[in-house]
């Protein structure tokens, strides 16, 4: 029966990996499969898409009059 090992290792400098197989003898032939981790696809947006995304997340637009009214009401509450 053919045996298999699952070994997790880190990529070393120079994009190399090193594995140790205690069950193998010097000169044995082995097959090695490397499974790379899935990386999320990077979303590339054009500037227009980015602006639209920012606008869609923005809270409701406040006019200058709305802000002035809120400041006036706040100041009036201080006198009470």
Phi and psi restraints in degrees (range 20) as a CNS / XPLOR table:
assign (resid 1 and name C) (resid 2 and name N)
       (resid 2 and name CA) (resid 2 and name C) 1.0 -81.7 20.0 2
assign (resid 2 and name N) (resid 2 and name CA)
       (resid 2 and name C) (resid 3 and name N) 1.0 132.2 20.0 2
assign (resid 2 and name C) (resid 3 and name N)
       (resid 3 and name CA) (resid 3 and name C) 1.0 -101.1 20.0 2
assign (resid 3 and name N) (resid 3 and name CA)
       (resid 3 and name C) (resid 4 and name N) 1.0 160.4 20.0 2
assign (resid 3 and name C) (resid 4 and name N)
       (resid 4 and name CA) (resid 4 and name C) 1.0 -140.3 20.0 2
assign (resid 4 and name N) (resid 4 and name CA)
       (resid 4 and name C) (resid 5 and name N) 1.0 151.2 20.0 2
assign (resid 4 and name C) (resid 5 and name N)
       (resid 5 and name CA) (resid 5 and name C) 1.0 -122.6 20.0 2
assign (resid 5 and name N) (resid 5 and name CA)
       (resid 5 and name C) (resid 6 and name N) 1.0 146.8 20.0 2
assign (resid 5 and name C) (resid 6 and name N)
       (resid 6 and name CA) (resid 6 and name C) 1.0 -114.1 20.0 2
assign (resid 6 and name N) (resid 6 and name CA)
       (resid 6 and name C) (resid 7 and name N) 1.0 114.8 20.0 2
assign (resid 6 and name C) (resid 7 and name N)
       (resid 7 and name CA) (resid 7 and name C) 1.0 -123.0 20.0 2
assign (resid 7 and name N) (resid 7 and name CA)
       (resid 7 and name C) (resid 8 and name N) 1.0 132.5 20.0 2
assign (resid 7 and name C) (resid 8 and name N)
       (resid 8 and name CA) (resid 8 and name C) 1.0 -108.0 20.0 2
assign (resid 8 and name N) (resid 8 and name CA)
       (resid 8 and name C) (resid 9 and name N) 1.0 132.3 20.0 2
assign (resid 8 and name C) (resid 9 and name N)
       (resid 9 and name CA) (resid 9 and name C) 1.0 -142.8 20.0 2
assign (resid 9 and name N) (resid 9 and name CA)
       (resid 9 and name C) (resid 10 and name N) 1.0 173.2 20.0 2
assign (resid 9 and name C) (resid 10 and name N)
       (resid 10 and name CA) (resid 10 and name C) 1.0 -107.1 20.0 2
assign (resid 10 and name N) (resid 10 and name CA)
       (resid 10 and name C) (resid 11 and name N) 1.0 151.9 20.0 2
assign (resid 10 and name C) (resid 11 and name N)
       (resid 11 and name CA) (resid 11 and name C) 1.0 -76.2 20.0 2
assign (resid 11 and name N) (resid 11 and name CA)
       (resid 11 and name C) (resid 12 and name N) 1.0 129.8 20.0 2
assign (resid 11 and name C) (resid 12 and name N)
       (resid 12 and name CA) (resid 12 and name C) 1.0 -92.9 20.0 2
assign (resid 12 and name N) (resid 12 and name CA)
       (resid 12 and name C) (resid 13 and name N) 1.0 167.9 20.0 2
assign (resid 12 and name C) (resid 13 and name N)
       (resid 13 and name CA) (resid 13 and name C) 1.0 -52.0 20.0 2
assign (resid 13 and name N) (resid 13 and name CA)
       (resid 13 and name C) (resid 14 and name N) 1.0 143.2 20.0 2
assign (resid 13 and name C) (resid 14 and name N)
       (resid 14 and name CA) (resid 14 and name C) 1.0 83.6 20.0 2
assign (resid 14 and name N) (resid 14 and name CA)
       (resid 14 and name C) (resid 15 and name N) 1.0 12.9 20.0 2
assign (resid 14 and name C) (resid 15 and name N)
       (resid 15 and name CA) (resid 15 and name C) 1.0 56.8 20.0 2
assign (resid 15 and name N) (resid 15 and name CA)
       (resid 15 and name C) (resid 16 and name N) 1.0 42.3 20.0 2
assign (resid 15 and name C) (resid 16 and name N)
       (resid 16 and name CA) (resid 16 and name C) 1.0 -112.0 20.0 2
assign (resid 16 and name N) (resid 16 and name CA)
       (resid 16 and name C) (resid 17 and name N) 1.0 155.1 20.0 2
assign (resid 16 and name C) (resid 17 and name N)
       (resid 17 and name CA) (resid 17 and name C) 1.0 -123.9 20.0 2
assign (resid 17 and name N) (resid 17 and name CA)
       (resid 17 and name C) (resid 18 and name N) 1.0 155.2 20.0 2
assign (resid 17 and name C) (resid 18 and name N)
       (resid 18 and name CA) (resid 18 and name C) 1.0 -131.3 20.0 2
assign (resid 18 and name N) (resid 18 and name CA)
       (resid 18 and name C) (resid 19 and name N) 1.0 129.9 20.0 2
assign (resid 18 and name C) (resid 19 and name N)
       (resid 19 and name CA) (resid 19 and name C) 1.0 -129.0 20.0 2
assign (resid 19 and name N) (resid 19 and name CA)
       (resid 19 and name C) (resid 20 and name N) 1.0 149.5 20.0 2
assign (resid 19 and name C) (resid 20 and name N)
       (resid 20 and name CA) (resid 20 and name C) 1.0 -117.7 20.0 2
assign (resid 20 and name N) (resid 20 and name CA)
       (resid 20 and name C) (resid 21 and name N) 1.0 131.9 20.0 2
assign (resid 20 and name C) (resid 21 and name N)
       (resid 21 and name CA) (resid 21 and name C) 1.0 -120.8 20.0 2
assign (resid 21 and name N) (resid 21 and name CA)
       (resid 21 and name C) (resid 22 and name N) 1.0 94.8 20.0 2
assign (resid 21 and name C) (resid 22 and name N)
       (resid 22 and name CA) (resid 22 and name C) 1.0 -63.0 20.0 2
assign (resid 22 and name N) (resid 22 and name CA)
       (resid 22 and name C) (resid 23 and name N) 1.0 -27.7 20.0 2
assign (resid 22 and name C) (resid 23 and name N)
       (resid 23 and name CA) (resid 23 and name C) 1.0 -79.1 20.0 2
assign (resid 23 and name N) (resid 23 and name CA)
       (resid 23 and name C) (resid 24 and name N) 1.0 -9.5 20.0 2
assign (resid 23 and name C) (resid 24 and name N)
       (resid 24 and name CA) (resid 24 and name C) 1.0 -97.7 20.0 2
assign (resid 24 and name N) (resid 24 and name CA)
       (resid 24 and name C) (resid 25 and name N) 1.0 154.6 20.0 2
assign (resid 24 and name C) (resid 25 and name N)
       (resid 25 and name CA) (resid 25 and name C) 1.0 -105.7 20.0 2
assign (resid 25 and name N) (resid 25 and name CA)
       (resid 25 and name C) (resid 26 and name N) 1.0 154.1 20.0 2
assign (resid 25 and name C) (resid 26 and name N)
       (resid 26 and name CA) (resid 26 and name C) 1.0 -56.0 20.0 2
assign (resid 26 and name N) (resid 26 and name CA)
       (resid 26 and name C) (resid 27 and name N) 1.0 130.2 20.0 2
assign (resid 26 and name C) (resid 27 and name N)
       (resid 27 and name CA) (resid 27 and name C) 1.0 95.2 20.0 2
assign (resid 27 and name N) (resid 27 and name CA)
       (resid 27 and name C) (resid 28 and name N) 1.0 -12.6 20.0 2
assign (resid 27 and name C) (resid 28 and name N)
       (resid 28 and name CA) (resid 28 and name C) 1.0 -65.0 20.0 2
assign (resid 28 and name N) (resid 28 and name CA)
       (resid 28 and name C) (resid 29 and name N) 1.0 143.5 20.0 2
assign (resid 28 and name C) (resid 29 and name N)
       (resid 29 and name CA) (resid 29 and name C) 1.0 -92.1 20.0 2
assign (resid 29 and name N) (resid 29 and name CA)
       (resid 29 and name C) (resid 30 and name N) 1.0 136.8 20.0 2
assign (resid 29 and name C) (resid 30 and name N)
       (resid 30 and name CA) (resid 30 and name C) 1.0 -134.3 20.0 2
assign (resid 30 and name N) (resid 30 and name CA)
       (resid 30 and name C) (resid 31 and name N) 1.0 153.5 20.0 2
assign (resid 30 and name C) (resid 31 and name N)
       (resid 31 and name CA) (resid 31 and name C) 1.0 -100.9 20.0 2
assign (resid 31 and name N) (resid 31 and name CA)
       (resid 31 and name C) (resid 32 and name N) 1.0 136.2 20.0 2
assign (resid 31 and name C) (resid 32 and name N)
       (resid 32 and name CA) (resid 32 and name C) 1.0 -120.7 20.0 2
assign (resid 32 and name N) (resid 32 and name CA)
       (resid 32 and name C) (resid 33 and name N) 1.0 128.3 20.0 2
assign (resid 32 and name C) (resid 33 and name N)
       (resid 33 and name CA) (resid 33 and name C) 1.0 -114.4 20.0 2
assign (resid 33 and name N) (resid 33 and name CA)
       (resid 33 and name C) (resid 34 and name N) 1.0 133.0 20.0 2
assign (resid 33 and name C) (resid 34 and name N)
       (resid 34 and name CA) (resid 34 and name C) 1.0 -113.4 20.0 2
assign (resid 34 and name N) (resid 34 and name CA)
       (resid 34 and name C) (resid 35 and name N) 1.0 123.3 20.0 2
assign (resid 34 and name C) (resid 35 and name N)
       (resid 35 and name CA) (resid 35 and name C) 1.0 -110.0 20.0 2
assign (resid 35 and name N) (resid 35 and name CA)
       (resid 35 and name C) (resid 36 and name N) 1.0 114.7 20.0 2
assign (resid 35 and name C) (resid 36 and name N)
       (resid 36 and name CA) (resid 36 and name C) 1.0 -82.7 20.0 2
assign (resid 36 and name N) (resid 36 and name CA)
       (resid 36 and name C) (resid 37 and name N) 1.0 146.3 20.0 2
assign (resid 36 and name C) (resid 37 and name N)
       (resid 37 and name CA) (resid 37 and name C) 1.0 -67.8 20.0 2
assign (resid 37 and name N) (resid 37 and name CA)
       (resid 37 and name C) (resid 38 and name N) 1.0 148.9 20.0 2
assign (resid 37 and name C) (resid 38 and name N)
       (resid 38 and name CA) (resid 38 and name C) 1.0 -72.5 20.0 2
assign (resid 38 and name N) (resid 38 and name CA)
       (resid 38 and name C) (resid 39 and name N) 1.0 135.5 20.0 2
assign (resid 38 and name C) (resid 39 and name N)
       (resid 39 and name CA) (resid 39 and name C) 1.0 -114.0 20.0 2
assign (resid 39 and name N) (resid 39 and name CA)
       (resid 39 and name C) (resid 40 and name N) 1.0 137.1 20.0 2
assign (resid 39 and name C) (resid 40 and name N)
       (resid 40 and name CA) (resid 40 and name C) 1.0 -63.4 20.0 2
assign (resid 40 and name N) (resid 40 and name CA)
       (resid 40 and name C) (resid 41 and name N) 1.0 142.4 20.0 2
assign (resid 40 and name C) (resid 41 and name N)
       (resid 41 and name CA) (resid 41 and name C) 1.0 -67.5 20.0 2
assign (resid 41 and name N) (resid 41 and name CA)
       (resid 41 and name C) (resid 42 and name N) 1.0 134.1 20.0 2
assign (resid 41 and name C) (resid 42 and name N)
       (resid 42 and name CA) (resid 42 and name C) 1.0 -79.4 20.0 2
assign (resid 42 and name N) (resid 42 and name CA)
       (resid 42 and name C) (resid 43 and name N) 1.0 132.1 20.0 2
assign (resid 42 and name C) (resid 43 and name N)
       (resid 43 and name CA) (resid 43 and name C) 1.0 -87.5 20.0 2
assign (resid 43 and name N) (resid 43 and name CA)
       (resid 43 and name C) (resid 44 and name N) 1.0 122.2 20.0 2
assign (resid 43 and name C) (resid 44 and name N)
       (resid 44 and name CA) (resid 44 and name C) 1.0 -105.7 20.0 2
assign (resid 44 and name N) (resid 44 and name CA)
       (resid 44 and name C) (resid 45 and name N) 1.0 118.7 20.0 2
assign (resid 44 and name C) (resid 45 and name N)
       (resid 45 and name CA) (resid 45 and name C) 1.0 -108.7 20.0 2
assign (resid 45 and name N) (resid 45 and name CA)
       (resid 45 and name C) (resid 46 and name N) 1.0 146.9 20.0 2
assign (resid 45 and name C) (resid 46 and name N)
       (resid 46 and name CA) (resid 46 and name C) 1.0 -81.8 20.0 2
assign (resid 46 and name N) (resid 46 and name CA)
       (resid 46 and name C) (resid 47 and name N) 1.0 166.1 20.0 2
assign (resid 46 and name C) (resid 47 and name N)
       (resid 47 and name CA) (resid 47 and name C) 1.0 -59.8 20.0 2
assign (resid 47 and name N) (resid 47 and name CA)
       (resid 47 and name C) (resid 48 and name N) 1.0 -39.4 20.0 2
assign (resid 47 and name C) (resid 48 and name N)
       (resid 48 and name CA) (resid 48 and name C) 1.0 -62.9 20.0 2
assign (resid 48 and name N) (resid 48 and name CA)
       (resid 48 and name C) (resid 49 and name N) 1.0 -42.5 20.0 2
assign (resid 48 and name C) (resid 49 and name N)
       (resid 49 and name CA) (resid 49 and name C) 1.0 -62.0 20.0 2
assign (resid 49 and name N) (resid 49 and name CA)
       (resid 49 and name C) (resid 50 and name N) 1.0 -41.0 20.0 2
assign (resid 49 and name C) (resid 50 and name N)
       (resid 50 and name CA) (resid 50 and name C) 1.0 -63.1 20.0 2
assign (resid 50 and name N) (resid 50 and name CA)
       (resid 50 and name C) (resid 51 and name N) 1.0 -44.1 20.0 2
assign (resid 50 and name C) (resid 51 and name N)
       (resid 51 and name CA) (resid 51 and name C) 1.0 -63.5 20.0 2
assign (resid 51 and name N) (resid 51 and name CA)
       (resid 51 and name C) (resid 52 and name N) 1.0 -43.3 20.0 2
assign (resid 51 and name C) (resid 52 and name N)
       (resid 52 and name CA) (resid 52 and name C) 1.0 -62.1 20.0 2
assign (resid 52 and name N) (resid 52 and name CA)
       (resid 52 and name C) (resid 53 and name N) 1.0 -39.4 20.0 2
assign (resid 52 and name C) (resid 53 and name N)
       (resid 53 and name CA) (resid 53 and name C) 1.0 -64.5 20.0 2
assign (resid 53 and name N) (resid 53 and name CA)
       (resid 53 and name C) (resid 54 and name N) 1.0 -42.5 20.0 2
assign (resid 53 and name C) (resid 54 and name N)
       (resid 54 and name CA) (resid 54 and name C) 1.0 -64.0 20.0 2
assign (resid 54 and name N) (resid 54 and name CA)
       (resid 54 and name C) (resid 55 and name N) 1.0 -43.8 20.0 2
assign (resid 54 and name C) (resid 55 and name N)
       (resid 55 and name CA) (resid 55 and name C) 1.0 -62.6 20.0 2
assign (resid 55 and name N) (resid 55 and name CA)
       (resid 55 and name C) (resid 56 and name N) 1.0 -38.6 20.0 2
assign (resid 55 and name C) (resid 56 and name N)
       (resid 56 and name CA) (resid 56 and name C) 1.0 -69.2 20.0 2
assign (resid 56 and name N) (resid 56 and name CA)
       (resid 56 and name C) (resid 57 and name N) 1.0 -26.8 20.0 2
assign (resid 56 and name C) (resid 57 and name N)
       (resid 57 and name CA) (resid 57 and name C) 1.0 -89.5 20.0 2
assign (resid 57 and name N) (resid 57 and name CA)
       (resid 57 and name C) (resid 58 and name N) 1.0 -12.5 20.0 2
assign (resid 57 and name C) (resid 58 and name N)
       (resid 58 and name CA) (resid 58 and name C) 1.0 -69.4 20.0 2
assign (resid 58 and name N) (resid 58 and name CA)
       (resid 58 and name C) (resid 59 and name N) 1.0 142.5 20.0 2
assign (resid 58 and name C) (resid 59 and name N)
       (resid 59 and name CA) (resid 59 and name C) 1.0 -69.3 20.0 2
assign (resid 59 and name N) (resid 59 and name CA)
       (resid 59 and name C) (resid 60 and name N) 1.0 170.0 20.0 2
assign (resid 59 and name C) (resid 60 and name N)
       (resid 60 and name CA) (resid 60 and name C) 1.0 -54.6 20.0 2
assign (resid 60 and name N) (resid 60 and name CA)
       (resid 60 and name C) (resid 61 and name N) 1.0 142.7 20.0 2
assign (resid 60 and name C) (resid 61 and name N)
       (resid 61 and name CA) (resid 61 and name C) 1.0 -72.3 20.0 2
assign (resid 61 and name N) (resid 61 and name CA)
       (resid 61 and name C) (resid 62 and name N) 1.0 133.8 20.0 2
assign (resid 61 and name C) (resid 62 and name N)
       (resid 62 and name CA) (resid 62 and name C) 1.0 -108.6 20.0 2
assign (resid 62 and name N) (resid 62 and name CA)
       (resid 62 and name C) (resid 63 and name N) 1.0 134.0 20.0 2
assign (resid 62 and name C) (resid 63 and name N)
       (resid 63 and name CA) (resid 63 and name C) 1.0 -81.7 20.0 2
assign (resid 63 and name N) (resid 63 and name CA)
       (resid 63 and name C) (resid 64 and name N) 1.0 165.4 20.0 2
assign (resid 63 and name C) (resid 64 and name N)
       (resid 64 and name CA) (resid 64 and name C) 1.0 -60.5 20.0 2
assign (resid 64 and name N) (resid 64 and name CA)
       (resid 64 and name C) (resid 65 and name N) 1.0 -38.1 20.0 2
assign (resid 64 and name C) (resid 65 and name N)
       (resid 65 and name CA) (resid 65 and name C) 1.0 -63.8 20.0 2
assign (resid 65 and name N) (resid 65 and name CA)
       (resid 65 and name C) (resid 66 and name N) 1.0 -40.4 20.0 2
assign (resid 65 and name C) (resid 66 and name N)
       (resid 66 and name CA) (resid 66 and name C) 1.0 -61.3 20.0 2
assign (resid 66 and name N) (resid 66 and name CA)
       (resid 66 and name C) (resid 67 and name N) 1.0 -43.5 20.0 2
assign (resid 66 and name C) (resid 67 and name N)
       (resid 67 and name CA) (resid 67 and name C) 1.0 -67.3 20.0 2
assign (resid 67 and name N) (resid 67 and name CA)
       (resid 67 and name C) (resid 68 and name N) 1.0 -44.7 20.0 2
assign (resid 67 and name C) (resid 68 and name N)
       (resid 68 and name CA) (resid 68 and name C) 1.0 -59.9 20.0 2
assign (resid 68 and name N) (resid 68 and name CA)
       (resid 68 and name C) (resid 69 and name N) 1.0 -41.8 20.0 2
assign (resid 68 and name C) (resid 69 and name N)
       (resid 69 and name CA) (resid 69 and name C) 1.0 -63.6 20.0 2
assign (resid 69 and name N) (resid 69 and name CA)
       (resid 69 and name C) (resid 70 and name N) 1.0 -41.9 20.0 2
assign (resid 69 and name C) (resid 70 and name N)
       (resid 70 and name CA) (resid 70 and name C) 1.0 -65.1 20.0 2
assign (resid 70 and name N) (resid 70 and name CA)
       (resid 70 and name C) (resid 71 and name N) 1.0 -42.1 20.0 2
assign (resid 70 and name C) (resid 71 and name N)
       (resid 71 and name CA) (resid 71 and name C) 1.0 -63.8 20.0 2
assign (resid 71 and name N) (resid 71 and name CA)
       (resid 71 and name C) (resid 72 and name N) 1.0 -43.7 20.0 2
assign (resid 71 and name C) (resid 72 and name N)
       (resid 72 and name CA) (resid 72 and name C) 1.0 -61.0 20.0 2
assign (resid 72 and name N) (resid 72 and name CA)
       (resid 72 and name C) (resid 73 and name N) 1.0 -44.9 20.0 2
assign (resid 72 and name C) (resid 73 and name N)
       (resid 73 and name CA) (resid 73 and name C) 1.0 -63.7 20.0 2
assign (resid 73 and name N) (resid 73 and name CA)
       (resid 73 and name C) (resid 74 and name N) 1.0 -39.2 20.0 2
assign (resid 73 and name C) (resid 74 and name N)
       (resid 74 and name CA) (resid 74 and name C) 1.0 -64.5 20.0 2
assign (resid 74 and name N) (resid 74 and name CA)
       (resid 74 and name C) (resid 75 and name N) 1.0 -44.3 20.0 2
assign (resid 74 and name C) (resid 75 and name N)
       (resid 75 and name CA) (resid 75 and name C) 1.0 -63.8 20.0 2
assign (resid 75 and name N) (resid 75 and name CA)
       (resid 75 and name C) (resid 76 and name N) 1.0 -39.5 20.0 2
assign (resid 75 and name C) (resid 76 and name N)
       (resid 76 and name CA) (resid 76 and name C) 1.0 -64.3 20.0 2
assign (resid 76 and name N) (resid 76 and name CA)
       (resid 76 and name C) (resid 77 and name N) 1.0 -32.5 20.0 2
assign (resid 76 and name C) (resid 77 and name N)
       (resid 77 and name CA) (resid 77 and name C) 1.0 -69.7 20.0 2
assign (resid 77 and name N) (resid 77 and name CA)
       (resid 77 and name C) (resid 78 and name N) 1.0 -23.2 20.0 2
assign (resid 77 and name C) (resid 78 and name N)
       (resid 78 and name CA) (resid 78 and name C) 1.0 -69.3 20.0 2
assign (resid 78 and name N) (resid 78 and name CA)
       (resid 78 and name C) (resid 79 and name N) 1.0 -32.8 20.0 2
assign (resid 78 and name C) (resid 79 and name N)
       (resid 79 and name CA) (resid 79 and name C) 1.0 -74.3 20.0 2
assign (resid 79 and name N) (resid 79 and name CA)
       (resid 79 and name C) (resid 80 and name N) 1.0 -18.3 20.0 2
